[in-house]
Amino acid sequence: RYKDLVSHVEEFGHSRVPNKSLKDLPLWRWVSKQRTNYGKFQNGDLSTNLTGNRIQLLEKVGFEWKIKETSDVVVWDEIGFEWKVIDEREGDQWDQR
């Protein structure tokens, strides 16, 4: 799936894979799993198959470990829900799509 991610980044310029289509779903699941495993790895859980080398490979293509929420942009969280920021000044108010 790494090669699929590289292709996605080359085509779209980011590692945020949508889960809206069946075509993207396998890659989205893999990307989501990498983020989950990274969190475990950061907490000292070495039971994941994520290694320092794999982390470097993902970072080489600009992998985003956490999806940053920005105003007026649709973003994806780690479990694939699409969210749209309502108003940055109102704190954590989100409109789930």
C-alpha angles and dihedrals in degrees: 000000000000090000089050089053091050089052091049092051091048091051101040104021096236143063097237101118114194122226096210098104133049088231092062098038099089092050092044090054091049093048091047090051091052090055091049092048091048090057090051091046091051089053092054097259102143094178090094121090090235111116134183089257092053091048090053091050091051092046090049089067092044098260112188110222092190125027109233118219115225130180118269093008128108109234136182125229124214095270094048106257114146113229132183122203110239099195127342090212092059094063119224100003111135135176109220112214 
